[in-house]
Amino acid sequence: MATSAIPSLSAQDIIICDLCNDQPSQRFCNHCQVSLCLACVDKHQDDNDHQSHDIATYENRIFKQQLQQTQPLLDSARVLRTIRPSKPYKHLRRIVCLGAAEAWVIGEKANVKRIDIHGSVKEKVRCQNIPSDISLTEKRELIYSDQRNRTVNIIRQGKIEVLITVPNGWQPLGICYTRSRGMLVSLQMSDRNKIVYYRGEEITMEIDKDEQGNHIFRNGNDMLHVTKNINRDICVTDENAKTVIVMNNEGRVRFRYNGTRARSFEPRCIATDLLGHILVTELAFECIHILSKDGILLRCVENCNLDTPCALSVDNKGSMWVGLYYKGNIKVIQYQ
């Protein structure tokens, strides 16, 4: 059953500066949705990822979900760019965006690559084993799960350090670093699956069963992909159950999404944006499902010539980056 030692977030929990992670925040960038101390305001405004910033006092901050009604989805999504990496992965599995011009990617090799929007490899780090998943910290450092060694690792200045080692018998697969500087990790033992929440090296929440004692996740060998929404919901694609499961911050199931009834559902990667949309790739039927934060299907993106879409991330300008599993190309798509 989901048990938690994490208190509900309050104003005191979220006013630490997102840049230095040390000083109390007194300003907020409405454009980038980050909290800032006075000393970090100038540093943030020098960030080249954005052409402009909107710095406000914390009392006058505006969360992007408040703007949802003024920024509807496009009637028809459009491809802004197709990135063809110079040395593409044959099986492109994960993407995590760095700003709007770069991304980390992994495939079926024991390395991670940082590529730019032109497909050039800017950095390559060799890993001991094939990474299962990747995520970014608040300092834009890459973390990845090593299934074989039972670790989640971080890459700092090109060197690999172990962050956590999961309990004996379990293997870490999906990972998501959260704004509260914790980490969601999906674990697998044989065919059993669950999600745990780490604060440092300590597990403070375990999501396994519901209030009735039933397993939330289906047994099976496929991994759970996990991310966190702006409203603090935990969003998961369960490939074994062929469903999307969304839980609140305490691990209680809010809803399940099983795709459109007209056909079977084969969800893969999952991402969210600053408006609270939930995006899910469907490899078999070559489309992207866009859901509201409450599980309502808003759109299926099917018009962008998506050939086996798998990897998925959203950049800081609100465009989705979709990795094509077999071709290794990445499509940058505007959908809102």
C-alpha positions as CSV (number, residue, x, y, z in Angstrom):
1,M,0.0,0.0,0.0
2,A,1.2,3.5,-0.7
3,T,2.8,4.8,2.5
4,S,4.4,8.2,2.8
5,A,6.7,10.1,5.1
6,I,6.7,13.1,2.7
7,P,4.6,16.0,4.1
8,S,2.3,17.9,1.8
9,L,4.2,20.7,0.1
10,S,3.6,24.1,1.6
11,A,4.8,27.6,0.7
12,Q,7.8,27.0,2.9
13,D,8.8,23.9,0.9
14,I,9.0,25.5,-2.5
15,I,10.6,28.9,-2.0
16,I,14.2,27.7,-2.0
17,C,16.0,29.2,-5.1
18,D,16.0,26.7,-8.0
19,L,19.4,27.9,-9.2
20,C,21.6,27.9,-6.1
21,N,19.4,25.5,-4.0
22,D,20.5,27.4,-0.9
23,Q,18.9,30.8,-0.4
24,P,15.2,31.6,0.1
25,S,13.4,32.8,-3.1
26,Q,12.2,36.4,-3.3
27,R,11.6,36.5,-7.0
28,F,9.9,34.2,-9.6
29,C,10.4,34.0,-13.4
30,N,6.9,33.7,-14.9
31,H,8.3,32.7,-18.3
32,C,10.5,29.9,-17.0
33,Q,8.5,29.0,-13.9
34,V,11.5,29.0,-11.6
35,S,12.0,30.5,-8.1
36,L,15.0,32.8,-7.6
37,C,16.9,34.4,-4.8
38,L,18.0,38.0,-5.3
39,A,21.6,37.0,-5.9
40,C,20.6,34.6,-8.8
41,V,18.2,37.0,-10.7
42,D,21.0,38.4,-12.9
43,K,22.5,35.0,-13.5
44,H,19.1,33.7,-14.6
45,Q,18.5,36.6,-16.9
46,D,21.8,35.8,-18.7
47,D,20.4,32.4,-19.6
48,N,20.5,32.0,-23.4
49,D,17.7,29.5,-23.5
50,H,15.1,32.3,-23.5
51,Q,15.0,35.5,-25.4
52,S,13.2,37.2,-22.6
53,H,12.3,36.7,-18.9
54,D,9.5,37.9,-16.8
55,I,10.8,38.4,-13.2
56,A,8.2,39.1,-10.6
57,T,8.0,39.2,-6.8
58,Y,6.9,36.0,-5.3
59,E,3.6,37.5,-4.4
60,N,2.9,38.3,-8.1
61,R,4.1,35.0,-9.5
62,I,1.9,33.4,-12.2
63,F,1.9,29.6,-12.6
64,K,1.5,28.4,-16.1
65,Q,-1.5,26.2,-15.4
66,Q,-3.4,29.4,-14.7
67,L,-2.9,30.4,-18.3
68,Q,-4.2,27.1,-19.8
69,Q,-7.4,28.7,-21.1
70,T,-5.5,31.3,-23.1
71,Q,-3.1,28.8,-24.7
72,P,-5.2,26.1,-26.4
73,L,-3.8,23.1,-28.3
74,L,-3.3,23.7,-32.0
75,D,-6.0,22.3,-34.3
76,S,-3.2,20.5,-36.2
77,A,0.3,19.8,-34.8
78,R,3.2,20.6,-37.1
79,V,6.7,19.5,-37.4
80,L,9.2,22.3,-36.7
81,R,12.3,20.3,-37.4
82,T,13.5,16.8,-38.0
83,I,16.8,16.1,-36.3
84,R,18.9,13.5,-38.0
85,P,21.8,12.7,-35.7
86,S,25.2,12.2,-37.3
87,K,25.4,8.7,-35.7
88,P,21.8,7.7,-34.8
89,Y,20.9,5.0,-32.4
90,K,19.2,2.0,-34.1
91,H,16.8,1.8,-31.2
92,L,16.3,5.4,-29.8
93,R,14.6,4.8,-26.5
94,R,14.8,8.0,-24.3
95,I,15.2,11.7,-24.8
96,V,15.5,14.5,-22.2
97,C,15.6,18.1,-23.4
98,L,18.2,20.7,-22.4
99,G,16.6,24.0,-23.0
100,A,15.3,24.2,-26.6
101,A,18.4,23.5,-28.6
102,E,20.0,20.3,-27.1
103,A,19.0,17.0,-25.6
104,W,20.4,13.9,-24.1
105,V,19.5,10.6,-25.8
106,I,20.1,6.9,-25.2
107,G,19.6,3.8,-27.3
108,E,20.7,0.2,-27.0
109,K,24.4,0.9,-26.4
110,A,26.3,1.5,-23.2
111,N,26.6,5.3,-23.6
112,V,24.7,8.5,-23.5
113,K,25.0,11.4,-26.0
114,R,24.2,15.0,-25.9
115,I,23.2,16.3,-29.3
116,D,22.2,19.7,-30.6
117,I,19.3,20.6,-32.8
118,H,21.3,20.0,-35.9
119,G,22.1,16.4,-34.9
120,S,25.8,17.0,-34.0
121,V,27.1,15.1,-31.0
122,K,28.3,17.6,-28.4
123,E,29.2,15.2,-25.7
124,K,29.4,11.4,-25.3
125,V,29.8,9.5,-22.0
126,R,30.5,5.8,-21.9
127,C,28.6,3.9,-19.2
128,Q,29.4,0.5,-17.7
129,N,26.0,-0.9,-18.9
130,I,23.1,0.1,-21.1
131,P,21.1,2.8,-19.3
132,S,17.4,2.0,-18.8
133,D,16.2,5.6,-18.4
134,I,17.5,9.2,-18.0
135,S,16.4,12.4,-16.2
136,L,17.9,15.8,-15.3
137,T,18.5,17.4,-12.0
138,E,17.7,21.0,-11.2
139,K,21.3,21.8,-12.1
140,R,20.9,20.2,-15.5
141,E,23.1,17.2,-14.5
142,L,22.2,14.0,-16.2
143,I,21.2,10.9,-14.1
144,Y,20.5,7.5,-15.4
145,S,19.4,4.1,-14.1
146,D,21.8,1.1,-14.4
147,Q,19.6,-2.0,-14.2
148,R,22.5,-4.5,-14.0
149,N,24.4,-2.8,-11.2
150,R,21.1,-1.8,-9.3
151,T,22.2,1.9,-9.2
152,V,21.0,5.3,-10.2
153,N,24.1,7.3,-11.3
154,I,24.9,10.9,-12.0
155,I,27.2,12.4,-14.6
156,R,29.3,15.3,-13.4
157,Q,32.0,16.8,-15.6
158,G,32.1,13.7,-17.7
159,K,32.5,11.3,-14.7
160,I,30.0,8.9,-13.3
161,E,29.1,8.8,-9.7
162,V,26.6,6.5,-7.9
163,L,23.7,8.3,-6.3
164,I,21.7,5.4,-4.9
165,T,21.8,1.6,-4.8
166,V,18.4,0.0,-4.7
167,P,17.4,-2.9,-2.4
168,N,18.7,-6.4,-3.1
169,G,16.6,-8.3,-5.6
170,W,15.2,-5.1,-7.2
171,Q,16.4,-3.4,-10.4
172,P,15.9,0.3,-11.2
173,L,14.3,1.1,-14.5
174,G,12.2,4.3,-15.0
175,I,13.4,7.4,-13.2
176,C,12.2,11.0,-12.7
177,Y,14.0,13.7,-10.8
178,T,11.4,16.1,-9.2
179,R,11.3,19.8,-8.5
180,S,11.4,19.1,-4.8
181,R,14.8,17.5,-5.3
182,G,13.6,13.9,-4.8
183,M,13.6,11.0,-7.2
184,L,10.8,8.7,-8.4
185,V,12.2,5.3,-9.4
186,S,10.3,2.3,-10.9
187,L,11.6,-1.0,-9.6
188,Q,11.3,-4.5,-10.9
189,M,11.9,-7.9,-9.3
190,S,11.2,-10.8,-11.6
191,D,7.9,-9.7,-13.0
192,R,6.7,-7.6,-10.1
193,N,6.7,-3.8,-10.4
194,K,6.4,-0.9,-8.0
195,I,7.5,2.8,-7.7
196,V,9.5,4.3,-4.8
197,Y,10.3,7.8,-3.9
198,Y,13.9,8.7,-2.7
199,R,15.1,11.6,-0.6
200,G,18.8,11.3,-1.0
201,E,19.5,7.6,-0.4
202,E,16.4,7.0,1.7
203,I,13.1,5.6,0.5
204,T,10.3,7.8,1.9
205,M,7.4,6.4,-0.1
206,E,6.5,3.1,-1.7
207,I,3.7,2.8,-4.3
208,D,2.7,-0.8,-4.7
209,K,-0.9,-1.4,-3.6
210,D,-4.1,0.6,-3.4
211,E,-6.3,1.1,-0.3
212,Q,-8.0,-2.2,-0.9
213,G,-4.7,-4.1,-1.0
214,N,-4.8,-4.6,-4.8
215,H,-1.6,-4.2,-6.8
216,I,-1.7,-1.0,-8.7
217,F,0.7,-2.2,-11.4
218,R,0.4,-5.3,-13.6
219,N,3.0,-8.0,-13.2
220,G,5.1,-8.4,-16.3
221,N,8.6,-7.8,-17.7
222,D,8.0,-4.4,-19.3
223,M,9.1,-1.4,-17.3
224,L,7.0,1.4,-15.7
225,H,7.8,4.8,-17.2
226,V,7.3,7.6,-14.7
227,T,7.1,11.4,-14.6
228,K,5.6,14.1,-12.4
229,N,3.1,16.7,-13.4
230,I,3.1,20.3,-12.4
231,N,0.1,19.7,-10.1
232,R,2.4,17.1,-8.3
233,D,0.5,14.1,-9.7
234,I,2.6,11.0,-10.4
235,C,2.0,9.8,-14.0
236,V,3.0,6.3,-15.2
237,T,2.7,4.3,-18.3
238,D,2.3,0.6,-17.5
239,E,3.2,-1.3,-20.6
240,N,2.2,-4.6,-19.0
241,A,-1.4,-3.4,-18.3
242,K,-1.4,-1.3,-21.5
243,T,-2.7,1.7,-19.5
244,V,-1.7,5.1,-18.2
245,I,-2.1,5.4,-14.4
246,V,-2.1,8.8,-12.7
247,M,-1.8,9.1,-8.9
248,N,-1.8,12.0,-6.5
249,N,1.3,13.0,-4.6
250,E,0.5,10.4,-1.9
251,G,0.3,7.5,-4.4
252,R,-3.5,7.2,-4.5
253,V,-4.8,6.4,-7.9
254,R,-6.8,9.3,-9.5
255,F,-7.6,7.7,-12.8
256,R,-6.5,5.3,-15.5
257,Y,-6.5,5.9,-19.2
258,N,-6.7,3.0,-21.6
259,G,-6.7,4.8,-24.9
260,T,-9.5,5.1,-27.4
261,R,-12.0,2.2,-27.4
262,A,-11.7,1.8,-31.2
263,R,-8.4,-0.1,-30.9
264,S,-5.9,-1.6,-28.5
265,F,-3.5,0.7,-26.6
266,E,0.2,0.3,-26.6
267,P,1.7,3.2,-24.4
268,R,5.4,3.8,-24.2
269,C,7.1,7.0,-22.9
270,I,5.3,9.7,-20.9
271,A,5.9,13.4,-20.4
272,T,4.1,16.5,-19.1
273,D,4.3,20.2,-19.9
274,L,4.0,23.4,-18.0
275,L,0.2,23.5,-18.6
276,G,-0.3,20.1,-17.0
277,H,-0.9,18.2,-20.2
278,I,0.1,14.5,-20.2
279,L,1.7,13.3,-23.4
280,V,2.1,9.6,-24.2
281,T,3.8,8.0,-27.2
282,E,2.1,5.0,-28.8
283,L,4.6,3.1,-30.8
284,A,2.4,0.5,-32.5
285,F,-0.2,3.0,-33.8
286,E,2.3,5.8,-34.4
287,C,0.7,8.7,-32.6
288,I,0.9,10.9,-29.5
289,H,-2.0,11.0,-27.0
290,I,-2.4,14.4,-25.3
291,L,-4.5,14.3,-22.1
292,S,-5.7,16.9,-19.7
293,K,-4.3,16.7,-16.1
294,D,-7.6,15.0,-15.3
295,G,-7.4,12.3,-17.9
296,I,-9.5,13.7,-20.7
297,L,-8.2,12.9,-24.2
298,L,-7.7,16.3,-25.9
299,R,-5.9,15.3,-29.0
300,C,-4.2,12.4,-30.8
301,V,-1.3,13.7,-32.9
302,E,-1.3,11.5,-36.0
303,N,-0.4,13.9,-38.8
304,C,3.3,14.2,-38.4
305,N,4.5,11.1,-40.1
306,L,5.6,9.5,-36.9
307,D,7.3,6.2,-37.7
308,T,7.4,4.1,-34.4
309,P,7.5,7.0,-31.9
310,C,9.0,6.0,-28.6
311,A,11.2,8.6,-26.8
312,L,9.5,11.8,-25.6
313,S,10.4,15.0,-23.9
314,V,9.1,18.6,-23.9
315,D,11.5,21.5,-24.2
316,N,11.3,24.8,-22.4
317,K,9.5,26.5,-25.3
318,G,6.7,24.0,-25.1
319,S,7.5,21.9,-28.2
320,M,7.7,18.1,-27.9
321,W,10.7,16.1,-29.1
322,V,9.7,12.7,-30.3
323,G,12.3,10.0,-30.9
324,L,11.6,7.5,-33.7
325,Y,12.6,4.1,-32.4
326,Y,14.0,2.4,-35.5
327,K,15.2,5.4,-37.6
328,G,16.9,7.2,-34.7
329,N,15.6,10.6,-35.9
330,I,13.9,13.1,-33.6
331,K,10.9,15.2,-34.6
332,V,10.4,18.6,-32.9
333,I,6.7,19.2,-32.9
334,Q,4.6,22.3,-32.1
335,Y,1.3,21.3,-30.6
336,Q,0.2,24.3,-28.6
